[in-house]
Amino acid sequence: MRADCQNPWPSMPHVSPHSSQAQHGSQRHTLLACGAVGATLLTLIALGHDGRRVIQLMALAGPALAWLAWPVRSPRVHRIRSCAVWLWAMGFALDGVIRAYLLDTYQAAPDSSLVQSAAANTNSRESAEYLSMHWRSMLVWSGAVLAAALILGRYARRGARQGAAWPQWAVMLLCAALVVSGIAYVSKPWRRLHPALFWADWSRSVQALRAGWADQQVERERALERARAAAPVLVQDGPATLVLVITDSINRDNMALYGYGRATTPRLLAHKAQLGDQMLVMRNAWSVDASTLPSLRNMFNVGSPQAQERQHVLALARAAGYKVWWLSNHDDVAIEQEHARLACWTIADLLNIRWQGDRIDRNALSDSYRWQIPTLPVQVQSFEH
């Protein structure tokens, strides 16, 4: 055989066993990282969403997982990717936890009128009171956020670092996932579920709602004009004093007047024992709505809820000649603008109270204001705590 003859079979590249093991180990670490990040996101998204929404949110989160599986060589790019993937994933995690908390506590979505009205109508004092009452449940959900942050932070740093060739099936699966994510971002109904877009729109809606409540002077003047046009009259001569007491967040299951074992309503029980049948106790009554603002709106406005020009009870009372006072421990914007300012005077106007730094209940009913009551333009017999 001639020494210069060529080998008809192409020579195969030599791959050392150590290099092959390193490549397989890198692939396993990348798959583990993608699996851990994906499983964490899927768990938290499923807590706050249901059905098709879970698939839509996972499709929107797909680019972060794809980038985690894409090999990078530069240490700087690797650090940037780790931070970006962690921030991206934490956005979805926070979204899922917040939605899960609202579902568990109020059976409501964040874009429901209940949640948006409460957020627009709150202030720093009420927020502090809310935290003092619900800190235990919020601590539990905060623990879920912290656990997710630790898991995502650990595995976001384990993305693909070496240029090892992926199997063909893995490449096809990654391309299919990117196609689904692309469709999700092209579709507006899907895209608006992205936490960054959703919560930005949510914040704008809350701000718009708050701005609409900021000054209801025109609406109040229209309500007074409608009441004067209706020309209500009193059917009885002589002085008349009507006291309407409205309580918030109370359930008759915890009231002794309705059969609860503990004496939670001793004064109502005493009045019932003294007055007998003259005191009417309604046992088949329900709230007109599920939250404070819609309930007050339906209680004070006469007519169908769908009617555009309803009569407000306080405006009708003023048109009939009543002097109206409003005493409340609510200082939120919507209640004040929609209802309280229709009264002739509020407790803040009468007693010159400033709500900063203390509860309104203590300010309005404290001994320091007891002796200011007789200076009001009414005759008050007593002012109890």
Rosetta blueprint (number, residue, H / E / L):
1 M L
2 R L
3 A L
4 D L
5 C L
6 Q L
7 N L
8 P L
9 W L
10 P L
11 S L
12 M L
13 P L
14 H L
15 V L
16 S L
17 P H
18 H H
19 S H
20 S H
21 Q H
22 A H
23 Q H
24 H H
25 G H
26 S H
27 Q H
28 R H
29 H H
30 T H
31 L H
32 L H
33 A H
34 C H
35 G H
36 A H
37 V H
38 G H
39 A H
40 T H
41 L H
42 L H
43 T H
44 L H
45 I H
46 A H
47 L H
48 G H
49 H L
50 D L
51 G L
52 R H
53 R H
54 V H
55 I H
56 Q H
57 L H
58 M H
59 A H
60 L H
61 A H
62 G H
63 P H
64 A H
65 L H
66 A H
67 W H
68 L H
69 A H
70 W L
71 P L
72 V L
73 R L
74 S L
75 P H
76 R H
77 V H
78 H H
79 R H
80 I H
81 R H
82 S H
83 C H
84 A H
85 V H
86 W H
87 L H
88 W H
89 A H
90 M H
91 G H
92 F H
93 A H
94 L H
95 D H
96 G H
97 V H
98 I H
99 R H
100 A H
101 Y H
102 L H
103 L H
104 D H
105 T H
106 Y H
107 Q L
108 A L
109 A L
110 P L
111 D L
112 S L
113 S H
114 L H
115 V H
116 Q H
117 S H
118 A H
119 A H
120 A H
121 N L
122 T L
123 N L
124 S H
125 R H
126 E H
127 S H
128 A H
129 E H
130 Y H
131 L H
132 S H
133 M H
134 H H
135 W H
136 R H
137 S H
138 M H
139 L H
140 V H
141 W H
142 S H
143 G H
144 A H
145 V H
146 L H
147 A H
148 A H
149 A H
150 L H
151 I H
152 L H
153 G H
154 R H
155 Y H
156 A H
157 R L
158 R L
159 G L
160 A L
161 R L
162 Q L
163 G L
164 A L
165 A L
166 W L
167 P L
168 Q H
169 W H
170 A H
171 V H
172 M H
173 L H
174 L H
175 C H
176 A H
177 A H
178 L H
179 V H
180 V H
181 S H
182 G H
183 I H
184 A H
185 Y H
186 V H
187 S L
188 K H
189 P H
190 W H
191 R H
192 R L
193 L L
194 H L
195 P H
196 A H
197 L H
198 F H
199 W H
200 A H
201 D H
202 W H
203 S H
204 R H
205 S H
206 V H
207 Q H
208 A H
209 L H
210 R H
211 A H
212 G H
213 W H
214 A H
215 D L
216 Q L
217 Q H
218 V H
219 E H
220 R H
221 E H
222 R H
223 A H
224 L H
225 E H
226 R H
227 A H
228 R H
229 A H
230 A H
231 A L
232 P L
233 V L
234 L L
235 V L
236 Q L
237 D L
238 G L
239 P L
240 A L
241 T L
242 L L
243 V L
244 L L
245 V L
246 I L
247 T L
248 D L
249 S L
250 I L
251 N L
252 R H
253 D H
254 N H
255 M L
256 A H
257 L H
258 Y H
259 G L
260 Y L
261 G L
262 R L
263 A L
264 T L
265 T L
266 P H
267 R H
268 L H
269 L H
270 A H
271 H H
272 K H
273 A H
274 Q H
275 L H
276 G H
277 D H
278 Q H
279 M L
280 L L
281 V L
282 M L
283 R L
284 N L
285 A L
286 W L
287 S L
288 V L
289 D L
290 A L
291 S L
292 T H
293 L H
294 P H
295 S H
296 L H
297 R H
298 N H
299 M H
300 F H
301 N E
302 V E
303 G L
304 S L
305 P L
306 Q L
307 A L
308 Q L
309 E L
310 R L
311 Q E
312 H E
313 V H
314 L H
315 A H
316 L H
317 A H
318 R H
319 A H
320 A L
321 G L
322 Y L
323 K L
324 V L
325 W E
326 W E
327 L L
328 S L
329 N L
330 H L
331 D L
332 D L
333 V H
334 A H
335 I H
336 E H
337 Q H
338 E H
339 H L
340 A H
341 R H
342 L H
343 A L
344 C L
345 W E
346 T E
347 I H
348 A H
349 D H
350 L H
351 L H
352 N L
353 I L
354 R L
355 W L
356 Q L
357 G L
358 D L
359 R L
360 I H
361 D H
362 R H
363 N H
364 A H
365 L H
366 S L
367 D H
368 S H
369 Y H
370 R H
371 W H
372 Q H
373 I H
374 P H
375 T H
376 L L
377 P L
378 V L
379 Q L
380 V L
381 Q L
382 S L
383 F L
384 E L
385 H L
